[in-house]
Amino acid sequence: MPKQKTKSSAKKRFKLTGTGKIKRKHAFKSHILTKKSKKRKLKLTHDGLVHKADEPNVKIMLRLK
């Protein structure tokens, strides 16, 4: 059996933390930024964590499970 490949889209979007949680970036920060407030853009800058309900699907895509 050949090795399973990791989904390329997932490995570009998610990183694993030291404690095993999955880190992600916020959406809506790439373009059309003039109409968004400074406060909103600043909040989108910081990384977030993948929701607990979505973690199993992301782990399958990253071949962690």
N, CA and C of each residue as an Amber inpcrd file, in Angstrom:
protein
   195
   0.8340000  -1.1870000   0.0000000   0.0000000   0.0000000   0.0000000
   0.8790000   1.2510000   0.0000000   0.6180000   2.1980000  -0.8970000
   1.3790000   3.4470000  -0.8460000   0.9290000   4.3110000   0.3270000
   1.7710000   5.2660000   0.6500000   1.4430000   6.1780000   1.7430000
   0.2650000   7.0660000   1.3620000  -0.4980000   7.4880000   2.3690000
  -1.6020000   8.4200000   2.1560000  -1.0350000   9.8290000   2.0470000
  -1.5410000  10.5990000   1.1120000  -1.0840000  11.9790000   0.9570000
  -1.9290000  12.9250000   1.7960000  -1.2710000  13.9450000   2.3600000
  -1.9500000  15.0130000   3.0850000  -2.6140000  15.9260000   2.0660000
  -3.7960000  16.4590000   2.3990000  -4.4590000  17.4180000   1.5180000
  -3.6250000  18.6920000   1.4690000  -3.2340000  19.1080000   0.2690000
  -2.3760000  20.2840000   0.1150000  -3.0410000  21.5370000   0.6520000
  -4.3510000  21.6660000   0.4360000  -5.0560000  22.8610000   0.9040000
  -5.0360000  22.9380000   2.4300000  -5.1420000  21.7950000   3.0880000
  -5.1730000  21.7640000   4.5530000  -3.8030000  22.0760000   5.1460000
  -2.7530000  21.5520000   4.5530000  -1.4240000  21.7940000   5.1350000
  -1.0020000  23.2490000   4.9830000  -1.5820000  23.9580000   4.0040000
  -1.2990000  25.3860000   3.8430000  -2.0990000  26.2420000   4.8270000
  -3.2490000  25.7530000   5.2810000  -4.1600000  26.5580000   6.0910000
  -4.0760000  26.3200000   7.5890000  -3.6210000  25.1390000   8.0050000
  -3.6510000  24.7790000   9.4230000  -2.2710000  24.4200000   9.9380000
  -2.0350000  24.7420000  11.2260000  -0.7930000  24.3630000  11.9040000
  -1.1720000  23.7170000  13.2270000  -0.3510000  22.7880000  13.6640000
  -0.5850000  22.1030000  14.9250000   0.1910000  22.8080000  16.0360000
  -0.4570000  23.0620000  17.1700000   0.2220000  23.6750000  18.3070000
   0.9260000  22.5900000  19.1180000   1.7070000  23.0020000  20.0800000
   2.4300000  22.0510000  20.9290000   1.5170000  21.1810000  21.7600000
   0.3350000  21.7060000  22.1020000  -0.5980000  20.9360000  22.9320000
  -1.5550000  20.0870000  22.0960000  -1.4030000  20.1130000  20.7610000
  -2.2280000  19.2700000  19.9040000  -3.4580000  19.9490000  19.3410000
  -3.6380000  21.2430000  19.6260000  -4.7670000  21.9710000  19.0500000
  -4.3960000  22.4090000  17.6300000  -5.4070000  22.7770000  16.8590000
  -5.1630000  23.1640000  15.4740000  -5.4010000  24.6590000  15.3200000
  -4.3710000  25.3480000  14.8380000  -4.4060000  26.7960000  14.6720000
  -4.8730000  27.1310000  13.2580000  -5.5970000  28.2650000  13.1310000
  -6.0740000  28.6970000  11.8210000  -6.0170000  30.2090000  11.7300000
  -6.1060000  30.7240000  10.5150000  -6.1800000  32.1730000  10.2850000
  -7.6400000  32.5610000  10.0940000  -7.9360000  33.8340000  10.3440000
  -9.2800000  34.3430000  10.1120000  -9.4750000  34.6510000   8.6320000
 -10.7030000  34.5270000   8.1800000 -11.0490000  34.8690000   6.7980000
 -11.3390000  36.3720000   6.6980000 -11.5820000  36.8440000   5.5030000
 -11.9750000  38.2340000   5.2120000 -10.8760000  39.2510000   5.5290000
  -9.6080000  38.8900000   5.3510000  -8.5160000  39.8250000   5.6420000
  -7.6310000  40.0470000   4.4190000  -8.0410000  39.5500000   3.2450000
  -7.1410000  39.6210000   2.0970000  -7.3810000  40.8160000   1.1760000
  -8.6230000  41.2160000   0.9780000  -8.8950000  42.3580000   0.0880000
 -10.1900000  43.0420000   0.5000000 -10.4870000  44.1530000  -0.1640000
 -11.6230000  45.0300000   0.1820000 -11.5190000  45.4430000   1.6570000
 -10.3760000  46.0010000   2.0160000 -10.1290000  46.3490000   3.4130000
 -10.5160000  47.7830000   3.7480000 -10.8170000  48.5950000   2.7260000
 -11.0910000  50.0150000   2.9830000 -12.3850000  50.2200000   3.7440000
 -13.3740000  49.3800000   3.5090000 -14.6640000  49.5520000   4.1830000
 -14.7130000  48.9000000   5.5640000 -13.6910000  48.1500000   5.9220000
 -13.6610000  47.4910000   7.2270000 -12.9730000  48.4050000   8.2400000
 -13.4900000  48.4200000   9.4430000 -12.9340000  49.3000000  10.4680000
 -11.5690000  48.7820000  10.9290000 -10.7990000  49.6890000  11.5080000
  -9.4740000  49.3450000  12.0060000  -9.5680000  48.2610000  13.0740000
 -10.5690000  48.3950000  13.9370000 -10.7890000  47.4350000  15.0220000
 -11.0740000  46.0350000  14.4570000 -11.9100000  45.9890000  13.4330000
 -12.2840000  44.7070000  12.8250000 -11.0840000  44.0450000  12.1530000
 -10.2770000  44.8420000  11.4450000  -9.0950000  44.3040000  10.7680000
  -8.0660000  43.8050000  11.7680000  -7.9330000  44.5050000  12.8910000
  -6.9880000  44.1000000  13.9180000  -7.3950000  42.7660000  14.5350000
  -8.6960000  42.5960000  14.7770000  -9.1870000  41.3260000  15.3400000
  -8.9880000  40.1630000  14.3650000  -9.0710000  40.4320000  13.0630000
  -8.8850000  39.3840000  12.0600000  -7.4170000  38.9890000  11.9020000
  -6.5110000  39.8520000  12.3800000  -5.0800000  39.5770000  12.2470000
  -4.6550000  38.3900000  13.1140000  -5.2180000  38.3050000  14.3030000
  -4.7770000  37.2820000  15.2560000  -5.2950000  35.8990000  14.8610000
  -4.4670000  34.8890000  15.1240000  -4.8470000  33.5100000  14.8090000
  -5.9250000  33.0310000  15.7700000  -6.7120000  32.0770000  15.2950000
  -7.7240000  31.4500000  16.1290000  -7.4970000  29.9550000  16.1690000
  -8.3570000  29.2620000  16.8680000  -8.2850000  27.8050000  16.9280000
  -9.4770000  27.2160000  16.1880000  -9.2840000  26.0530000  15.6200000
 -10.3670000  25.3490000  14.9410000 -11.3760000  24.8970000  15.9930000
 -12.6540000  25.0360000  15.7040000 -13.7140000  24.6540000  16.6330000
 -13.6520000  23.1500000  16.8900000 -14.0260000  22.7660000  18.1020000
 -13.9480000  21.3620000  18.5180000 -14.7350000  20.4390000  17.5880000
 -15.8850000  20.9190000  17.0750000 -16.7150000  20.1060000  16.1860000
 -16.0410000  19.8710000  14.8370000 -15.1610000  20.7850000  14.4140000
 -14.4950000  20.6610000  13.1130000 -13.1440000  19.9530000  13.1920000
 -12.6330000  19.7770000  14.4010000 -11.3050000  19.1770000  14.5610000
 -11.1580000  17.7960000  13.9180000 -12.1210000  16.8730000  14.0880000
 -11.9440000  15.5520000  13.4570000 -11.7650000  15.6240000  11.9460000
 -12.5390000  16.4880000  11.2690000 -12.4120000  16.6120000   9.8100000
 -11.0530000  17.1660000   9.4090000 -10.5550000  18.1460000  10.1390000
  -9.2540000  18.7320000   9.8240000  -8.1460000  17.7150000  10.0690000
  -8.2720000  16.9400000  11.1390000  -7.2620000  15.9270000  11.4400000
  -7.2190000  14.8450000  10.3550000  -8.3760000  14.5120000   9.7960000
  -8.4150000  13.5460000   8.6950000  -7.6980000  14.1240000   7.4740000
  -7.9510000  15.4130000   7.1850000  -7.3030000  16.0560000   6.0380000
  -5.7880000  16.1390000   6.2150000  -5.3310000  16.3360000   7.4620000
  -3.9090000  16.4210000   7.7470000  -3.2970000  15.0370000   7.9990000
  -4.1100000  13.9960000   7.9420000  -3.6810000  12.6180000   8.1820000
  -3.0750000  12.4460000   9.5730000  -3.6980000  13.0710000  10.5750000
  -3.2510000  12.9340000  11.9590000  -4.0050000  11.8380000  12.6880000
  -5.0940000  11.3750000  12.1030000  -5.9230000  10.3710000  12.7570000
  -6.0630000   9.1530000  11.8890000
